[in-house]
Amino acid sequence: MLFRSLFKNEVVKMIEMQIETLKENLTTIHKMENFTFSDYKEIVGKIEGLRLALEYCEEAERITNATT
């Protein structure tokens, strides 16, 4: 149980760090001349995908805690 919790916490931290990095990139990159709406959509899509991964982590934890 402890290993599972530690693993999940580390994965969540890494995902949250990546989300923050993408958000920072979004705020600085939009000032570039060649920044397009496609670039914006790509970054926002990655952020949304990572947020979905966080939701899956929480759901997986609920499932495993219910069965143990």
C-alpha positions in Angstrom: 0.0 0.0 0.0 2.8 2.5 0.9 4.6 1.9 -2.4 1.4 2.4 -4.4 0.8 5.7 -2.6 4.3 6.9 -3.0 4.2 6.0 -6.7 0.9 7.8 -7.3 2.1 10.9 -5.5 5.3 11.1 -7.6 3.3 10.6 -10.8 0.9 13.3 -9.8 3.7 15.7 -8.9 5.4 15.1 -12.3 2.1 15.6 -14.2 1.4 18.8 -12.2 4.9 20.1 -12.9 4.4 19.5 -16.7 1.0 21.3 -16.6 2.7 24.3 -15.0 5.5 24.3 -17.5 3.0 24.2 -20.4 1.0 27.0 -18.8 4.1 29.1 -18.5 5.0 28.4 -22.1 1.6 29.4 -23.2 1.9 32.8 -21.5 5.3 33.6 -23.0 4.9 31.9 -26.4 1.8 33.8 -27.4 3.9 37.0 -27.6 6.0 35.5 -30.5 5.2 36.7 -34.0 4.8 33.2 -35.5 2.5 31.9 -32.8 -0.6 30.5 -34.4 -4.0 29.4 -33.1 -2.9 25.8 -33.9 0.0 26.2 -31.5 -2.4 27.5 -28.9 -4.8 24.6 -29.4 -1.9 22.1 -29.2 -0.7 23.4 -25.8 -4.2 23.6 -24.4 -4.9 20.1 -25.6 -1.8 18.8 -23.9 -2.8 20.5 -20.6 -6.3 19.0 -20.9 -4.9 15.6 -21.5 -2.6 15.9 -18.5 -5.6 17.0 -16.3 -7.5 14.0 -17.6 -4.5 11.8 -16.5 -4.8 13.3 -13.0 -8.5 12.4 -12.9 -7.6 8.8 -14.0 -5.0 8.6 -11.2 -7.7 9.6 -8.6 -10.2 7.2 -10.1 -7.6 4.3 -10.1 -6.8 5.1 -6.4 -10.5 5.0 -5.5 -10.9 1.7 -7.2 -7.9 0.1 -5.6 -8.7 1.4 -2.2 -12.2 0.0 -2.5 -10.9 -3.5 -3.3 -8.3 -3.7 -0.6 
